[in-house]
Amino acid sequence: MTTLIHPTAVIHPRAELHPSVQVGAYAVIGEQVRVGPDTVIGHHVVLDGNTEIGARNQIFPGAAIGLEPQDLKYDGSLTLVKIGDDNTIREYVTINRATAAGEATIIGNGNLLMAYAHVAHNCVIEDQVIITNAVSIAGHVRIESNARLGGMVGIHQFVHVGRYAMIGAMSKIVRDVPPFMRVDGNPACVRTLNQVGLQRAGLADEDNGGTLRTLKKAFRLLYRSNLSFQQALEQLDLLPDSEHLQHLRQFLRMSQSPERRGLTPGKRKAKSEASGE
C-alpha cells in the first residue's frame, strides 16, 4: 500500500489529518492543525498554530499558514486560521493567524491565491476570490466574494473590497473598493463598471432580469453625473430593485461610517461637461 505521507514530513502526533490527506516531502505540521479530506499539502509547506483546513484544498510548495501575526500587539494568545474547501494556495503564500484571543483569519471556499500573496491577521476572504501574484493584504481587510485582485496590489489595513470588484495590477488601495467596480492606479480610482466580470458571472441583461443594465445606471449616477454623492445615493433608491443593487447601496452607506476608511474616489463629470458646454 502506498503511503500518502512522505517519510521526511514532520507531523506532530496530535495534529489531526484525514486519512485521505497527502503530505509532501519536508512539510512541517504543528500540534493544533486540523486538515480535512482530500487536501494535498505540497513539499516544504509549513502549517502551524490553531489552523483548520477543510476539504479538497491544494497547498503548493513553500506556503506558510497559521504562523504568528506580524503584529506587535500579539501576546501569544490562542488565535485561529480557518480555511474552507476547494481552495488553491500557490507557492510561498503566507496566511497569518489573528492577533487577539478568540479571533480568526478566515479564507472561504473556492479561492485562488497565487504565488507570494500575503494575507495578514484578521482578514476575511469570502468565496471565489482570485488574488494574483505578490498581492499584499494588510490586517483586518475583508474581500467579498468573486473579487479579482491584480498582481502586486497593496491593500491598507481595515479596507473592504466589494463583491465582483476588479483591482488593476500594482494599485495602491487605501479606501474601500465598491462592489462591481473596476479600480486602478496609484492613487487608486474607480475607472468603470466591471462589465466583463459581471458578464462572465452571468449577470448580463438577458440572463438576469436587467441586473447589468441597472448596475450600469448606478455607475453613471455615482461617477458620471453632476450629482453629489448623497444625491446619487438617493437616485439609486429609484432604480429597479435587485439583490445586487441593494448590496451596492448598503456597501456605499456603510463605507461612510466612522469605523470605515471611506470610498475609493471616482472621476466625476464636470459641470461644463454635464451641461454640454
C-alpha positions as CSV (number, residue, x, y, z in Angstrom):
1,M,0.0,0.0,0.0
2,T,1.4,3.4,-1.0
3,T,1.5,5.9,1.9
4,L,0.1,9.4,1.3
5,I,2.6,11.0,3.7
6,H,6.2,11.4,2.6
7,P,8.6,9.9,5.2
8,T,10.5,13.1,5.5
9,A,7.4,15.1,6.6
10,V,7.4,16.2,10.2
11,I,3.9,15.9,11.7
12,H,3.1,16.5,15.3
13,P,1.4,13.3,16.8
14,R,-1.6,15.4,17.9
15,A,-2.2,17.0,14.6
16,E,-5.5,15.8,13.0
17,L,-5.2,14.8,9.4
18,H,-8.0,12.9,7.5
19,P,-6.6,9.6,6.2
20,S,-7.0,10.8,2.6
21,V,-4.7,13.9,3.1
22,Q,-1.5,13.8,1.1
23,V,1.7,15.4,2.6
24,G,4.8,16.1,0.5
25,A,8.5,15.9,1.4
26,Y,9.8,18.0,4.3
27,A,6.4,19.5,5.1
28,V,6.0,20.6,8.8
29,I,2.6,20.3,10.5
30,G,2.1,21.6,14.1
31,E,0.2,20.2,17.0
32,Q,-3.0,22.2,16.7
33,V,-3.5,21.7,12.9
34,R,-6.6,20.0,11.5
35,V,-6.9,19.1,7.8
36,G,-10.0,17.7,6.1
37,P,-10.3,15.1,3.4
38,D,-8.6,15.0,0.0
39,T,-6.4,18.1,0.8
40,V,-3.0,18.0,-0.8
41,I,-0.1,19.5,1.1
42,G,3.0,20.1,-1.0
43,H,6.6,19.7,-0.1
44,H,8.2,22.2,2.3
45,V,4.8,23.6,3.4
46,V,4.5,24.8,7.0
47,L,1.2,24.6,8.8
48,D,1.3,25.8,12.4
49,G,-0.8,27.3,15.2
50,N,-4.5,26.8,15.6
51,T,-5.2,26.1,12.0
52,E,-8.3,24.4,10.5
53,I,-8.3,23.5,6.8
54,G,-11.3,21.9,5.0
55,A,-11.7,19.5,2.2
56,R,-10.1,19.3,-1.3
57,N,-7.6,22.1,-0.9
58,Q,-4.4,22.2,-2.8
59,I,-1.5,23.8,-1.0
60,F,1.6,24.2,-3.1
61,P,5.3,24.1,-2.1
62,G,6.6,26.6,0.4
63,A,3.3,28.0,1.6
64,A,3.3,29.0,5.3
65,I,-0.1,29.0,7.0
66,G,-1.1,29.7,10.6
67,L,2.1,31.3,11.8
68,E,2.1,34.2,14.3
69,P,0.7,37.5,13.1
70,Q,3.2,40.2,12.1
71,D,1.6,42.5,14.7
72,L,3.5,44.0,17.7
73,K,0.3,43.7,19.8
74,Y,0.2,39.9,19.6
75,D,0.8,38.5,23.1
76,G,0.8,34.8,22.2
77,S,-2.9,34.2,22.7
78,L,-4.7,31.3,21.1
79,T,-6.0,32.6,17.7
80,L,-7.1,30.9,14.6
81,V,-6.8,30.5,10.9
82,K,-9.8,28.9,9.3
83,I,-9.7,27.8,5.6
84,G,-12.8,26.3,3.9
85,D,-13.0,23.9,0.9
86,D,-11.7,23.7,-2.7
87,N,-9.1,26.5,-2.3
88,T,-5.9,26.6,-4.3
89,I,-3.0,28.1,-2.4
90,R,0.1,28.5,-4.6
91,E,3.8,28.7,-3.9
92,Y,5.1,30.7,-0.9
93,V,1.7,32.2,0.0
94,T,1.6,33.3,3.7
95,I,-1.5,33.4,5.7
96,N,-1.1,34.6,9.3
97,R,-3.4,33.8,12.2
98,A,-5.3,36.5,14.1
99,T,-4.0,38.8,16.8
100,A,-6.3,38.8,19.8
101,A,-7.6,35.7,21.7
102,G,-10.6,34.1,20.0
103,E,-10.2,35.9,16.8
104,A,-9.7,34.4,13.3
105,T,-8.2,34.9,9.9
106,I,-10.8,33.3,7.5
107,I,-10.5,32.0,4.0
108,G,-13.8,30.8,2.5
109,N,-14.3,28.4,-0.4
110,G,-13.1,28.1,-4.0
111,N,-10.5,30.8,-3.8
112,L,-7.2,31.0,-5.8
113,L,-4.3,32.6,-4.0
114,M,-1.4,32.9,-6.5
115,A,2.3,32.7,-5.6
116,Y,3.8,35.0,-3.0
117,A,0.5,36.5,-1.9
118,H,0.3,37.6,1.7
119,V,-2.9,37.5,3.8
120,A,-2.3,39.2,7.2
121,H,-4.0,38.7,10.6
122,N,-7.8,39.0,11.0
123,C,-8.5,39.2,7.2
124,V,-11.7,37.7,5.8
125,I,-11.6,36.4,2.2
126,E,-15.0,35.2,1.2
127,D,-15.6,32.8,-1.8
128,Q,-14.4,32.5,-5.4
129,V,-11.9,35.3,-5.0
130,I,-8.8,35.4,-7.2
131,I,-5.7,37.0,-5.6
132,T,-2.9,37.1,-8.1
133,N,0.9,37.1,-7.6
134,A,2.6,39.1,-4.9
135,V,-0.5,40.8,-3.6
136,S,-0.1,42.1,0.0
137,I,-3.2,42.3,2.1
138,A,-2.8,44.1,5.5
139,G,-4.6,43.2,8.7
140,H,-8.4,43.4,9.2
141,V,-9.1,43.5,5.4
142,R,-12.4,42.0,4.1
143,I,-12.6,40.8,0.5
144,E,-16.1,39.9,-0.7
145,S,-16.9,37.0,-3.0
146,N,-15.9,37.0,-6.6
147,A,-13.5,39.9,-6.3
148,R,-10.3,39.9,-8.5
149,L,-7.0,41.4,-7.4
150,G,-4.3,42.1,-9.9
151,G,-0.6,41.4,-9.4
152,M,1.3,43.3,-6.7
153,V,-1.7,45.1,-5.4
154,G,-1.2,46.6,-1.9
155,I,-4.2,46.9,0.4
156,H,-4.2,49.0,3.5
157,Q,-5.5,47.6,6.8
158,F,-9.2,47.7,7.5
159,V,-10.2,48.2,3.9
160,H,-13.2,46.4,2.5
161,V,-13.3,45.2,-1.2
162,G,-16.8,44.6,-2.6
163,R,-18.1,41.6,-4.4
164,Y,-17.2,41.3,-8.2
165,A,-14.8,44.2,-7.9
166,M,-11.7,44.2,-10.1
167,I,-8.5,45.9,-8.9
168,G,-5.8,46.5,-11.5
169,A,-2.2,45.4,-11.1
170,M,0.1,47.4,-8.8
171,S,-2.7,49.6,-7.5
172,K,-2.4,51.1,-4.0
173,I,-5.7,50.6,-2.1
174,V,-6.2,52.7,1.0
175,R,-10.0,53.1,0.9
176,D,-13.0,50.8,0.4
177,V,-13.5,49.4,-3.2
178,P,-17.2,49.5,-4.1
179,P,-18.8,46.3,-5.4
180,F,-19.0,45.7,-9.1
181,M,-16.5,48.4,-10.0
182,R,-13.1,48.3,-11.7
183,V,-10.4,50.2,-9.8
184,D,-6.9,51.0,-10.9
185,G,-3.9,53.3,-10.3
186,N,-1.8,54.9,-7.6
187,P,-3.6,56.7,-6.1
188,A,-6.4,54.3,-7.0
189,C,-9.5,55.5,-8.7
190,V,-12.8,53.9,-9.8
191,R,-12.5,53.7,-13.6
192,T,-15.6,51.9,-14.8
193,L,-18.1,49.2,-14.1
194,N,-16.5,45.7,-14.1
195,Q,-18.7,44.8,-17.0
196,V,-16.7,41.9,-18.4
197,G,-16.5,40.3,-14.9
198,L,-20.3,40.7,-14.5
199,Q,-21.0,39.2,-17.9
200,R,-18.8,36.2,-17.1
201,A,-20.7,35.8,-13.8
202,G,-24.0,35.5,-15.7
203,L,-25.3,38.9,-14.8
204,A,-25.9,40.1,-18.4
205,D,-29.2,41.8,-19.2
206,E,-30.8,38.9,-21.0
207,D,-29.9,36.3,-18.4
208,N,-30.6,38.1,-15.1
209,G,-33.6,40.4,-15.3
210,G,-31.7,43.5,-16.2
211,T,-29.1,43.4,-13.3
212,L,-26.3,44.5,-15.5
213,R,-28.3,47.3,-17.1
214,T,-29.3,48.6,-13.6
215,L,-25.7,48.5,-12.4
216,K,-24.6,50.5,-15.4
217,K,-27.2,53.1,-14.5
218,A,-25.9,53.1,-10.9
219,F,-22.3,53.6,-12.1
220,R,-23.3,56.6,-14.2
221,L,-25.2,58.2,-11.3
222,L,-22.3,57.7,-8.9
223,Y,-19.3,58.6,-11.2
224,R,-20.5,60.2,-14.4
225,S,-23.3,62.5,-13.3
226,N,-23.2,66.0,-11.8
227,L,-24.9,64.8,-8.6
228,S,-23.3,64.9,-5.2
229,F,-22.6,61.6,-3.6
230,Q,-25.7,61.9,-1.3
231,Q,-27.9,62.8,-4.3
232,A,-26.6,59.9,-6.3
233,L,-27.4,57.5,-3.4
234,E,-30.9,58.9,-3.3
235,Q,-31.3,58.3,-7.0
236,L,-30.1,54.7,-6.6
237,D,-33.2,54.1,-4.5
238,L,-35.3,54.9,-7.6
239,L,-33.7,52.2,-9.8
240,P,-35.3,48.8,-10.4
241,D,-34.5,46.9,-7.2
242,S,-32.4,43.8,-7.1
243,E,-30.3,41.9,-4.6
244,H,-27.1,43.2,-6.2
245,L,-28.3,46.9,-6.1
246,Q,-29.3,46.5,-2.5
247,H,-25.8,45.3,-1.7
248,L,-24.2,48.2,-3.5
249,R,-26.3,50.7,-1.7
250,Q,-25.6,49.1,1.7
251,F,-21.9,48.9,1.0
252,L,-21.7,52.6,0.0
253,R,-23.6,53.7,3.1
254,M,-21.5,51.5,5.4
255,S,-18.3,52.9,3.9
256,Q,-19.3,56.4,5.2
257,S,-19.4,55.2,8.8
258,P,-16.6,56.4,11.2
259,E,-15.1,53.0,11.6
260,R,-14.5,52.5,7.9
261,R,-11.9,54.2,5.7
262,G,-14.2,55.8,3.2
263,L,-14.6,55.1,-0.5
264,T,-12.0,54.9,-3.3
265,P,-12.8,58.0,-5.4
266,G,-14.0,58.1,-9.0
267,K,-13.9,60.6,-11.8
268,R,-16.8,62.9,-11.5
269,K,-18.2,64.6,-14.6
270,A,-17.5,68.4,-14.5
271,K,-20.5,70.8,-14.6
272,S,-19.5,72.1,-18.0
273,E,-19.3,68.6,-19.4
274,A,-22.7,67.6,-17.9
275,S,-24.4,70.7,-19.3
276,G,-22.8,70.2,-22.8
277,E,-20.9,73.5,-22.8
